[in-house]
Amino acid sequence: MAKKVLVVDDSALMRKHIGSLLKDAGFDVILARNGQEAVEMVLASNPDVVTLDINMPEMDGLTALSQIMTARPTPTVMVSSLTNKGALATLEALAMGAVDYVAKPGGTISLSIDTIADSLVAKVKAAATAQVKGLRSRTQVTAPPVQRKPALNRIPDARKHASNSFGLVLIGVSTGGPRTLEEILPLLPADFSWPVLVVQHMPASFTAPFAVRMNSLCRLHVKEAAAIEDIQPGTIYIARGGSDMAVSERAGRLIITSKPESSKYLWHPSVDVLVASALDHVSADRLIGVQLTGMGYDGAETMAELKRRGGRTIAESEDTAVIFGMPKELIGRGGATTILPSGKIASQIDRWLR
């Protein structure tokens, strides 16, 4: 039986084009013109997936999403602009429980809709199999009030990477990642000393706002990784969209570098690039790899290699993963030291460092 998709957009042309794309992909499509209609149709028709525009009259997408996730949590793919404002709204939607997002085409819709066709269909198909997490309040993801630890002045020395006092945490994540990271990173304690390098598959216009959002939630300092910078202890780095983050050395010190996206890899920023580069410069027993929710297999083989060389890895369990693809691939390669739900990952990482 065909999966049912509710397409919500105030533009009749967008509804028509998105609906046609999904019908051609085998979905049963129903349409709504605004957020109010969307909420009513979710309750009346019980769709398998919703595509939801953010900017609409009468009731906007965020308000509608809030009501949907409260009344009948349903896998939802947001249709968003790539502006800074659109990025902030999309991140809020992901935190509220949306599974994923696609960039809304600019210019003439009939000419630009094809640019998102493959991505839209793939993400709606994935959403139809996703595990949905219902609405939660912001207080549920915010770390308890603490005195944030002052930034440490020392810079990790690549020549001393065997020291017990230094190592790297490498996190790979894709679909469902923003909300999952909000369930993990705020739980790291203020005195957590290892740098944390995060690769979240995300476009360039989203990673800086995402880093700002995470910084407001975490005890540790969170920032978007610059093109080239020294890796500082107790700092969380978000890979910059539109490039790949890699670990390198300069004057005997570990640094982050941003490399142009390579056609060798399917997903960007690339988890495989990060983990492979870290293994080139840091002993595997000083690395912790964490593979979280997402489609595909990015990072699975390199994290499995990390474990084979004596490092430790965590795969998010199927119980909490929005999309179990990436963790499942790591587990299937025998690359998971342990398999944990998202809520227990931070405490496990912290115990390994104590």
N, C-alpha and C positions, 0 to 999 in steps of 0.2 A: 504494500500500500504506500502511495506517495506521501512524503512528509509535507505537512502544511506550513506555509510561511505567510505571516502577516507583514505586508509592506506598508510602512507608515511614512508619509511625506506630504507636505502641504502643496507641493508642485505636482499638478496632474501629469506633466511630462515625465518627471522623475518616477512617479508611480508606474506609469506606463512602461518606461524603459527597464526599470529594475524588475517589474513584474514579468516582462517578456523574457528577460535573461534567465530568471529563475524557472519560469515555465518551460523554457527550452532545455533547462538542466533536469527536468523531471519533477519539479515541485508542484504541489497544489497551492496556488497563490490566491490570497484574499487581500483587500486593500482598505486602508484607512487614511483620512485626510488630515488628522491632527491627533494630539495626545489623548484627548478625551475619547474620541472614537476608538483609539488603540486600546485603552483600558477596557472599554465596554466589549470590544471584540475579542480580547484575550479571555475575558470571563465567559463570553457566550460561545466562542468557537474553539477555544483551547488549542491554539496553534503550537506546532513543535518548535518554531523559531520565529523571532520578530526582527525585522530590520527597521531601525528607528532613527529618523532624522532628529537633530538636536534643536534646530531653530524652526519653530512652528507657532502659529497663532492659537489662541484659546487655551491651549495647554502645551508647553514646550516638552522636548524630549526627556529632559532630566526629571521633571515632575511626573511625567507619564511612567518613566522607568521606576521611580520610587514607588508609585502605586502598584505597578505590575509586580515588582519584587516583594511587595508586602502581601498583596492579595493572591497572586498565583505566580510564583517565580518561574520564569520562562527564559530559555536561552535567547539572548538579545545581541545583535550586531549593530553597533552605532554607525550612522552615516554622518561623517564629520568633515568640516573644512580643515585644512592644514595650517590655518592661521594660529597665532599664539592664543587667541581667545578660544578658538576651536579646540586646541590642544588641551587647555585647562578644563574645558567642559567635558571633553572625552575622558580625561584622566579621572574626573569626578564620577563619570558614568561607570568606568571600569571598577572603581572602588565600591560603587553601589551594587555591582553584580553583573554588569554587562560582560559578555564573554570576549568580544573583540570589536574591532572597528574597521571601517574602510574610509578612504579619503573621498569626499564628495567632489566630483569633477567641477572644474571651473569653466567658464566660457559657455559655448553652445553645447547643451546637454547631449543632443543627438550625435555630436561629433566626438565628444570626450567620454561618453559612457563606456565605450569599448576599452578604454585604458584601465578601467577597474573591473571589467567583466570577469576575468579569470580569478582575480583575488576575491571578488564578492562571492562568486559561486563556491569557491574552495572554503571560504570562511563560514558561509551559511551551512555547507555540508558538515564541517567540523562542529559547528555550534549545535547541530541536530543531535550530535552524540555527546555533547559536553555535559559535565556535572555542574549544575547551577547552584550557586551560593546565594541565599536570600539576602534581603536588605539588612544592613547593619549601620549603626550610628558611628560617627567619627570617633567617639570616645572609646569604641571597642578596638581601635587600631593604634591609638596614641599611647606612647610609653608613659608610665607614671612620672609625675614631675620629679626631676632630679637635677642636680647641678651637673651640667654637661662638662665632661672632662676637657681641660685645656689641651689644645693641639700639642703633640710632642714635637720637640725640636730636632730630634735625631732622625736621620734618613737611613733606611735600610742599606747596608753595605753588601753588595753582591758577593764579595769575597768572604763574608761571614754568614752565608745563608744556612750553614749547618747548625748555627746557634739555636738552642731551644727557645730563645726569646724572639725569634723571628720566623715568619712564614707568610703565606698568602692564602686567602680564601677566594676561590674562583666559583662564581655562580652563573649558570646558564639557564635562561628561561624565555618562553615565547608566549603563546596564547594563554590568557588568564594570568599572566605574570605580574602586572602592576598590583593587583589585589593580593596575590600570594606573597609578593615581596613585603607588602604592608603587614602581613601576618608573621613575618620572620625578622626583618631587619630592625624594627623598633624594639624587639626583645633582646638584642645584643646589649650587654651592659656597658656603662660609660667607661669602664677600665679595660675594655676589649682592645688588645694591642695590635693584633694583626690587621694589615690592610685588607679590605674586601673589594674585589673587582667583579662588577656585575655586567653581564652581557644580556640585555633585554632586546629582543627583536623589535625595533621601533624606528620610525622615520626621524630625520634630522630635526624637524621642528618640534618634536615631542620630548626628546631626551633632556633638554635643559629644564623645561617646566616640570618634568617628572622628578628630576634631581632636587629641585626646589621643594616640591611637595614632600618627598621623602625626608629631606632635611628637617622639615617642620614636625615630622613624626618620630624621628630617631634620636637616641641619646648621642650617637656618634655623628661626626660631621659628614654630610653627604654632598657630593658635588659631581657635576658632569666632568668627565676626564678631558683635560686640555690636549692639544695636539702633541705636546711633549712636556712632561713634568715629572719631577721626582715623586716616588711613591712614599707617602707618609704613613707611619703607623696609626692605627686607630681611625682610619678614614675610609669611607665607602665611596668608590668611584663608579659612576654610571657611564658605560661606553657611549660615546657620541654617535648618534645616528648618522648614516651616510658614509661611515668609515668602519674600519675594524680596529679594535683595541688590542695592543700587543705589549708584552713585557720585554724590555731590553736593558742594556747597560750603558752607562756613560760615566767615565772616570771612576769605574769601580762601584758605581751606585746603581741600584735598580730604578728604572724609569718606565713610564707609560709612553707609548708612541701610538699615533693614529695612522693607520695604513689605508690607502685607497681600497675600496671594495674590489675583490678579485672574483672573476667569473668562475674560478675553481670551486667556489663555495656557493651554495644555494641560498643561504640565509645570512642576513647582515643586521647589525654587527654580528660577527661570527664567533660562536663559542669555541669552535675548533681552533681558530687562529689564536685566541687568548690562551687556551690550555697548552697548545703545542709550544707557544713561545715561552710560557712559564716553565715548562719542563726543560727548555734549553738553558735556563739561567738559574733555576732554583732546584735543590735536591727534592725529589718526589716526596720524601718523608716530611718535608716542610710545606707541603701543599695539601689543601682540603678542597675537593671538588664537590659541587652541589648541583644536581640536575633536577630542575623543577618542571612544572607543567608546560606543555607546548606540543605543537604538531611537528612531525619529522624526526630527524635523528641528529641534529647539530650538536656536537660535543660528545656524543655517545662513545665513539671510538677513542678519542683523545683522553677522555676521563677514564675509560677502561684501561688505557695504557698507563695513566697516572697510577691507578691501583696496582697494576702489574709490577710497576717499579717501586712499590712500597708506600705509596701515598694512600690517603683515606678519602672515601667518597660517600656521598649520601644521595639516594634517589628518593624523590617524593613518592609517597604511596598512592595507589589508585584510589584510596578512600577520600583523599582531599584534592588530587590533581583535577583541574578543570578539564584538561586534555591529557591523557596518560601517555601520549606518544613518546616524548623525549625521555622521561624516566624509564618507560618500558624498554626502550632501545638500550639504555645503559644496563638495565637488569639482565636483558637477554644476552648481552655480551659478557656476562659475569663480572661486570665492572662496578657493582655496588657493594661497598663495605657494609652498609646498613640501609634499610628502607624505612622511612619515617613519614608520618603525616606532617603537614606544614607547621602545625603548632608546636612540634617537638624538635624541629630542626635547629633553631637557635640555641637551645639549651645543650644539645648534643655537641655542636661546634664549640661552645664555651667550655664544656667538660673536657674536650680533647686538648684544649689549651692550658688547662689548670695543672 
